[in-house]
Amino acid sequence: MKVLVFVEQREKKIKASALEALSAGVALAGSPADLAAVIIGHGVEGLSAELKGYGADTVYIVDDAAFNHYNPIAYAAALEQAIKAHGASAVVGSAAPMTRDLFPRLAARLDGGILTDVTSLEASGGVVSGVKPMYAGKVLAKVALQNAAVQFVSVRPNSIKAEKKDAGAAVAKKLAVAAPTDGRIKTLEVRKGKSERPDLTEASRIVSGGRSLASADNFKILNELADVLNATVGASRAAVDAGYAGHEMQVGQTGKTVNPNLYIACGISGSIQHMAGMRTSKTIVAINTDAEAPIFKVASYGIVADLFQAVPILTQKLKQLLDH
Ligand SMILES: Cc1cc2nc3c(=O)[nH]c(=O)nc-3n(C[C@H](O)[C@H](O)[C@H](O)COP(=O)(O)OP(=O)(O)OC[C@H]3O[C@@H](n4cnc5c(N)ncnc54)[C@H](O)[C@@H]3O)c2cc1C
C-alpha cells in the first residue's frame, strides 16, 4: 500500500519521534517505492538527506516562508497535496499536537478515518489496524479502520524503534503549494519553554515529582538526578497546581502522555489521572513513604522511603556508577 509519513520538524530539526513514525510506515508499505515522507517548513530542503536509509524513496518538500510557523490551514493544504502526489492510502505521523490538529482535519476532508496514539500497527488487505491503550492504559484495544479512503494513523512516541535499514533513497521532490492566506490564523509570537531538556513526550528517561516536593526550589534534587541520567523532569498535576512546576511539565490525563524507557515517580501517589499519562512507560520506579500508594501497583521497582533522603543517594550512586 502507498504510505506517506508526516515528518515533523521544529526549528529545522527532525523530531526523533518522526523517525519512529517513518519506521512504522516501513511496516505498512510494501517497498521503499511505496513509502514517501513529507517535510513542511521553511529552510528545510536539506533535511531530506537525513531520511536516507530510513525506508522511503521519496521525500516531498514543502519549503516556503508561509510554512515557517505551524498554521493548520497552510499545513493541511501542504499535506493534502503530498497525499495526492503520492497517491497515499495511509498517512502516518507521531502522536503529537500537530498531528492531533492536522489528521482529523484532513480525514474529514478526504473521506478518511483516523487511529490515534497507537503503540503498534500493521496492515492486512489494505486495512490498517493498531493497538491503542484506553481507559488510562487499563485496556489495550485492537482498533482497525473500515471503509476509509485515506487511513490516518498517529503513533505514540517511544513505542516503535526508529531503525535505519539502508533502504530508501530519500530523493527530495519539491512541491509548490500555494498556502491559503486568508489571514484567519497568524503567529504573533513564539514563546519557548525554559528547559533545554528533551520534551517530555519524546524523552526516554523521566524523573517526576509530586505534591510532596513541597516547593519549586525542592525540584532541584530531581533536576540533579535528571542531569545524571540525561532525563527530563516531569510533575503531577498537584505539583503543577501548587506552582512547584510549570504546566509543560504535567504528566497525565490533562497533561502529557509519556512513554519513556524509565519513569521515576518521586512522591507521587499514582492517581488514575496521573497513571493515564505514564502507565505505558517501560520501567517504572516509585519512591514513596506510603507502601500502600497505588503507584507501587504499576511500578517495576519500588522504594519505600522519604524522597528527600532516597533521591540524593540515588543521584550519588548513579554518578559513581556512570563515572566508572
Ligand atoms: C479531571 C481530572 C484530571 C486530572 N488530571 C491529572 C493529570 O493530568 N496529572 C496528574 O498528575 N493528576 C491529575 N489529576 C489529579 C489527580 O487526581 C491527583 O490529585 C494528583 O495526581 C495527585 O498528585 P500527587 O500524587 O503529586 O499528590 P498526592 O496524591 O497528594 O500524593 C502525594 C504522595 O507523596 C507521598 N509522600 C509524601 N511525602 C513524601 C516524601 N517525603 N517522600 C516520598 N513520598 C512522599 C505520599 O505518600 C503520597 O502518596 C486530575 C484530576 C482530575 C479530577
Ligand as a Chemical Component Dictionary entry (heavy atoms), coordinates in Angstrom:
data_LIG
# 
_chem_comp.id                   LIG 
_chem_comp.type                 NON-POLYMER 
_chem_comp.pdbx_formal_charge   0 
_chem_comp.three_letter_code    LIG 
# 
loop_
_chem_comp_atom.comp_id 
_chem_comp_atom.atom_id 
_chem_comp_atom.alt_atom_id 
_chem_comp_atom.type_symbol 
_chem_comp_atom.charge 
_chem_comp_atom.model_Cartn_x 
_chem_comp_atom.model_Cartn_y 
_chem_comp_atom.model_Cartn_z 
_chem_comp_atom.pdbx_ordinal 
LIG C1  C1  C 0 -10.356 15.679 35.681 1  
LIG C2  C2  C 0 -9.048  15.494 36.396 2  
LIG C3  C3  C 0 -7.872  15.484 35.649 3  
LIG C4  C4  C 0 -6.658  15.290 36.287 4  
LIG N1  N1  N 0 -5.504  15.246 35.532 5  
LIG C5  C5  C 0 -4.334  14.971 36.148 6  
LIG C6  C6  C 0 -3.133  14.844 35.383 7  
LIG O1  O1  O 0 -3.097  15.041 34.159 8  
LIG N2  N2  N 0 -1.991  14.529 36.050 9  
LIG C7  C7  C 0 -1.949  14.323 37.396 10 
LIG O2  O2  O 0 -0.874  14.032 37.924 11 
LIG N3  N3  N 0 -3.074  14.448 38.123 12 
LIG C8  C8  C 0 -4.242  14.791 37.539 13 
LIG N4  N4  N 0 -5.358  14.953 38.313 14 
LIG C9  C9  C 0 -5.217  14.998 39.790 15 
LIG C10 C10 C 0 -5.144  13.643 40.437 16 
LIG O3  O3  O 0 -6.435  13.187 40.737 17 
LIG C11 C11 C 0 -4.320  13.714 41.739 18 
LIG O4  O4  O 0 -4.890  14.680 42.585 19 
LIG C12 C12 C 0 -2.842  14.066 41.533 20 
LIG O5  O5  O 0 -2.286  13.246 40.551 21 
LIG C13 C13 C 0 -2.101  13.855 42.857 22 
LIG O6  O6  O 0 -0.790  14.291 42.733 23 
LIG P1  P1  P 0 0.338   13.729 43.696 24 
LIG O7  O7  O 0 0.480   12.271 43.504 25 
LIG O8  O8  O 0 1.528   14.589 43.500 26 
LIG O9  O9  O 0 -0.229  14.102 45.145 27 
LIG P2  P2  P 0 -0.846  13.181 46.270 28 
LIG O10 O10 O 0 -1.947  12.325 45.753 29 
LIG O11 O11 O 0 -1.131  14.095 47.392 30 
LIG O12 O12 O 0 0.333   12.184 46.653 31 
LIG C14 C14 C 0 1.485   12.566 47.297 32 
LIG C15 C15 C 0 2.245   11.279 47.598 33 
LIG O13 O13 O 0 3.516   11.614 48.115 34 
LIG C16 C16 C 0 3.816   10.686 49.159 35 
LIG N5  N5  N 0 4.793   11.384 50.030 36 
LIG C17 C17 C 0 4.567   12.367 50.928 37 
LIG N6  N6  N 0 5.733   12.801 51.446 38 
LIG C18 C18 C 0 6.712   12.050 50.866 39 
LIG C19 C19 C 0 8.126   12.023 50.987 40 
LIG N7  N7  N 0 8.795   12.879 51.791 41 
LIG N8  N8  N 0 8.809   11.133 50.238 42 
LIG C20 C20 C 0 8.173   10.265 49.408 43 
LIG N9  N9  N 0 6.835   10.249 49.267 44 
LIG C21 C21 C 0 6.125   11.147 49.969 45 
LIG C22 C22 C 0 2.513   10.368 49.802 46 
LIG O14 O14 O 0 2.557   9.102  50.439 47 
LIG C23 C23 C 0 1.565   10.375 48.595 48 
LIG O15 O15 O 0 1.455   9.070  48.041 49 
LIG C24 C24 C 0 -6.598  15.141 37.694 50 
LIG C25 C25 C 0 -7.790  15.160 38.421 51 
LIG C26 C26 C 0 -8.989  15.324 37.787 52 
LIG C27 C27 C 0 -10.245 15.341 38.614 53 
# 
loop_
_chem_comp_bond.comp_id 
_chem_comp_bond.atom_id_1 
_chem_comp_bond.atom_id_2 
_chem_comp_bond.value_order 
_chem_comp_bond.pdbx_ordinal 
LIG C1  C2  SING 1  
LIG C2  C3  SING 2  
LIG C2  C26 DOUB 3  
LIG C3  C4  DOUB 4  
LIG C4  N1  SING 5  
LIG C4  C24 SING 6  
LIG N1  C5  DOUB 7  
LIG C5  C6  SING 8  
LIG C5  C8  SING 9  
LIG C6  O1  DOUB 10 
LIG C6  N2  SING 11 
LIG N2  C7  SING 12 
LIG C7  O2  DOUB 13 
LIG C7  N3  SING 14 
LIG N3  C8  DOUB 15 
LIG C8  N4  SING 16 
LIG N4  C9  SING 17 
LIG N4  C24 SING 18 
LIG C9  C10 SING 19 
LIG C10 O3  SING 20 
LIG C10 C11 SING 21 
LIG C11 O4  SING 22 
LIG C11 C12 SING 23 
LIG C12 O5  SING 24 
LIG C12 C13 SING 25 
LIG C13 O6  SING 26 
LIG O6  P1  SING 27 
LIG P1  O7  DOUB 28 
LIG P1  O8  SING 29 
LIG P1  O9  SING 30 
LIG O9  P2  SING 31 
LIG P2  O10 DOUB 32 
LIG P2  O11 SING 33 
LIG P2  O12 SING 34 
LIG O12 C14 SING 35 
LIG C14 C15 SING 36 
LIG C15 O13 SING 37 
LIG C15 C23 SING 38 
LIG O13 C16 SING 39 
LIG C16 N5  SING 40 
LIG C16 C22 SING 41 
LIG N5  C17 SING 42 
LIG N5  C21 SING 43 
LIG C17 N6  DOUB 44 
LIG N6  C18 SING 45 
LIG C18 C19 SING 46 
LIG C18 C21 DOUB 47 
LIG C19 N7  SING 48 
LIG C19 N8  DOUB 49 
LIG N8  C20 SING 50 
LIG C20 N9  DOUB 51 
LIG N9  C21 SING 52 
LIG C22 O14 SING 53 
LIG C22 C23 SING 54 
LIG C23 O15 SING 55 
LIG C24 C25 DOUB 56 
LIG C25 C26 SING 57 
LIG C26 C27 SING 58 
# 
